[in-house]
Amino acid sequence: MTLMEQLNQDMKRAMKSKDKESLAVIRMVKASLQNESIKLGNKDLSEDEELSVLSRELKQRKDSLQEFKSAGRDDLVKKLETEINILQEYMPEQLSEGELEAVVQTTIQEVNATSKKDMGKVMSAIMPKVKGKADGSQINKLVQKHLN
């Protein structure tokens, strides 16, 4: 089942159960996917392109969440946490800390990185491997730790 089919089914389910939060997030994701499709000029997005859209939406909400927490906007924090949880249902399963550590170490060896100057080379090699399965800031921290 494609992501769009899954979203359509979940949208129908949310409408029937009158789940307004899920319905709003699903509609937003569908709109983002359709906008990306129009932007790229494709009728159907590849799985990779869909994952990019989902990752972007999730990142935007996580960034906003930090801003709202620091501003003390608890009402918006709860709303965003709900949206993040709904979005994460459509993301691939996240890598564990151990799995991520192994990918980082392997990639560092593959690109023969020895110092922090090689950070960009390592990050550009890792990101396609873990796309959608790990947070970029978490990967960044692990790479810095291993390049010290």
C-alpha positions as CSV (number, residue, x, y, z in Angstrom):
1,M,0.0,0.0,0.0
2,T,1.4,3.4,-1.0
3,L,1.6,6.3,1.5
4,M,-1.2,8.1,-0.3
5,E,-3.5,5.1,-0.1
6,Q,-2.7,4.8,3.6
7,L,-3.4,8.5,4.1
8,N,-6.7,8.2,2.3
9,Q,-7.8,5.2,4.5
10,D,-6.7,6.9,7.7
11,M,-8.5,10.1,6.6
12,K,-11.7,8.2,6.1
13,R,-11.2,6.5,9.5
14,A,-10.6,9.9,11.2
15,M,-13.7,11.4,9.6
16,K,-15.9,8.6,10.8
17,S,-14.5,8.7,14.3
18,K,-14.5,12.6,14.3
19,D,-10.8,12.7,15.2
20,K,-10.2,16.3,14.2
21,E,-6.5,16.4,15.1
22,S,-5.6,13.3,13.0
23,L,-7.8,14.6,10.2
24,A,-6.0,18.0,10.1
25,V,-2.5,16.4,10.1
26,I,-3.4,13.9,7.4
27,R,-4.9,16.6,5.2
28,M,-1.7,18.7,5.8
29,V,0.5,15.8,4.8
30,K,-1.5,15.0,1.7
31,A,-1.3,18.7,0.7
32,S,2.4,18.7,1.2
33,L,2.8,15.6,-0.9
34,Q,0.6,17.0,-3.7
35,N,2.6,20.3,-3.6
36,E,5.9,18.4,-3.9
37,S,4.4,16.3,-6.8
38,I,3.5,19.5,-8.6
39,K,6.8,21.1,-7.9
40,L,8.7,18.1,-9.2
41,G,6.3,17.7,-12.2
42,N,5.6,14.0,-11.3
43,K,2.2,12.4,-11.0
44,D,3.5,10.0,-8.4
45,L,6.3,10.6,-5.9
46,S,8.9,7.9,-5.3
47,E,9.1,6.4,-1.8
48,D,12.3,8.5,-1.2
49,E,10.5,11.7,-2.2
50,E,7.6,10.9,0.1
51,L,10.0,10.2,2.9
52,S,11.7,13.6,2.3
53,V,8.3,15.4,2.6
54,L,7.4,13.6,5.8
55,S,10.8,14.2,7.3
56,R,10.6,17.9,6.5
57,E,7.1,18.2,8.1
58,L,8.3,16.4,11.2
59,K,11.4,18.5,11.5
60,Q,9.4,21.7,11.2
61,R,7.1,20.6,14.0
62,K,10.1,19.6,16.2
63,D,11.7,22.9,15.6
64,S,8.5,24.8,16.5
65,L,8.0,22.6,19.5
66,Q,11.3,23.8,21.0
67,E,10.4,27.4,20.3
68,F,7.0,27.0,22.0
69,K,8.5,25.3,25.0
70,S,11.0,28.1,25.5
71,A,8.2,30.6,25.1
72,G,6.0,28.8,27.7
73,R,3.1,28.2,25.2
74,D,1.9,24.9,26.8
75,D,-1.3,25.0,24.7
76,L,0.6,24.9,21.4
77,V,3.2,22.4,22.8
78,K,0.4,19.8,23.4
79,K,-1.0,20.4,19.9
80,L,2.4,20.0,18.3
81,E,3.2,16.9,20.3
82,T,0.0,15.3,19.1
83,E,0.9,16.2,15.5
84,I,4.4,14.8,15.9
85,N,3.0,11.5,17.2
86,I,0.6,11.3,14.3
87,L,3.3,12.0,11.7
88,Q,5.7,9.5,13.2
89,E,3.1,6.7,12.5
90,Y,3.9,7.2,8.8
91,M,7.7,7.3,9.2
92,P,9.9,4.2,8.9
93,E,11.0,2.6,12.2
94,Q,13.8,4.6,13.8
95,L,17.2,3.1,14.3
96,S,18.3,2.4,17.8
97,E,21.3,4.2,19.4
98,G,23.4,1.1,18.9
99,E,22.5,0.6,15.3
100,L,23.1,4.3,14.6
101,E,26.5,4.1,16.3
102,A,27.5,1.1,14.1
103,V,26.4,3.0,10.9
104,V,28.5,6.0,12.0
105,Q,31.6,4.0,12.8
106,T,31.3,2.0,9.5
107,T,30.9,5.2,7.4
108,I,33.8,6.9,9.1
109,Q,36.0,4.0,8.2
110,E,34.6,3.9,4.6
111,V,35.5,7.5,3.9
112,N,38.8,7.3,5.8
113,A,37.8,10.2,8.1
114,T,40.3,11.1,10.8
115,S,39.4,14.6,12.1
116,K,36.6,17.1,12.4
117,K,37.7,18.5,9.0
118,D,36.1,15.4,7.5
119,M,32.7,16.0,9.1
120,G,31.0,17.1,5.9
121,K,32.3,14.1,4.0
122,V,31.1,11.7,6.7
123,M,27.7,13.4,7.0
124,S,27.1,13.4,3.3
125,A,27.9,9.6,3.2
126,I,25.7,8.7,6.2
127,M,22.5,10.7,5.5
128,P,21.4,8.7,2.4
129,K,21.9,5.5,4.5
130,V,19.7,6.6,7.4
131,K,17.2,8.8,5.6
132,G,14.0,9.0,7.6
133,K,15.3,6.5,10.2
134,A,17.3,8.9,12.4
135,D,17.4,12.5,13.4
136,G,20.1,14.5,11.7
137,S,21.1,16.3,14.9
138,Q,21.6,12.9,16.7
139,I,23.8,11.7,13.8
140,N,25.8,14.9,13.9
141,K,26.5,14.5,17.7
142,L,27.6,10.9,17.1
143,V,29.9,11.8,14.2
144,Q,31.5,14.6,16.3
145,K,32.0,12.2,19.2
146,H,33.8,9.7,17.0
147,L,35.9,12.2,15.1
148,N,37.4,13.6,18.3
